[in-house]
């Protein structure tokens, strides 16, 4: 079962910051500078954690993975935007502005 994850990171080094962004761009949609929405299977979830752990220095950096529930459930409805419009995937997901 695929789940929606909200992923955020705080990286202290510019080079690692760019690498973390590239990793996450391969898994999901950027919602804000260091915030991504990813629809992941269990295997993809573990690969993403491994990929980010390889890139980041966990003594200095950190990342957060918030499980928002099943992709076909209420997960997408738990993300709401206010203010300037954000880009969205063309997957039928309705973003509220």
N, C-alpha and C positions, 0 to 999 in steps of 0.2 A: 504494500500500500504506500502510495506517495503522500508525503506530508509537506505542508508549507512551513518554511523556517524564515524567521527574521534574523539576519546576521549582521553584526556590527563589530568593528575592530578599532582599537586604539594602539597605534604603532609609533614608537619614538624615533625611528630612523627613516629618512626619506626613501632610501633604496628598498627597505623591507616593506614600506607602505605601498610602493608601486607594485612590488611582487604580490603582496596580499590582494590588491585590487585586481590584478590580472588573474589570479587564481579564482577569485569570486566571480569575475566576469564570465568565466567558463562554466559556472554553475547556475547563475541566475541573473536577475534584473536589478540594476543599481537603482535604488530609490532616492538616495541622498549620497553625499560625499563618501562616507564610510559605512553605509547601510545598504544591505541587499535583501531581496526577497528571492528565495530559492525553493523550487518544488523538487523534493529529493526522495528517492527510494532509500531504503535502509543502507544498501551498499554504497550509494552515492554519498550519503551522510558520512559514513565512515571514511570514504576516500577524501572528502572535503576536509574533515578534521585532520587527517594525516597530511594532506597537502598544505594546509595552513600551519600546522605544527612544524613542518619542514622549513617553512619560509620565515616564521616569526621566532623571536627570542622570547620565550615565555617568562623569563625573569625580568624582562623590561616591557614587553608588549602583552596585549590580551585581546581576546575576541569573545563575543557572546553569541550563542545560538539559542533562539527562542522558538520552541515548537508551538506553532499556531494551529495544529490539527490537520486532518485529512484535506487533500487538495479538493476533493469533491464535497467537502463538508463546509464548515463555517470559517475555515482558515482565511481565505481571501477577504471575507467581510470584516475581519478583525483589524485590517489595515485601513486607516482613513487618512487622507491628506487634507490639509487646510492651507490656503494661500496660493502661491504661484503654482501653476499646473506642472506636473511631473510627466516625463515620458512613460508610456506603458507598453507592455507586450501586446501583441495582437493575438491574444488567446481568449478573448471574450471576457476577460477580467474587467470589471467595472471599478474604477477608482473614484472615490468621492472627493471632490475638491471643495 
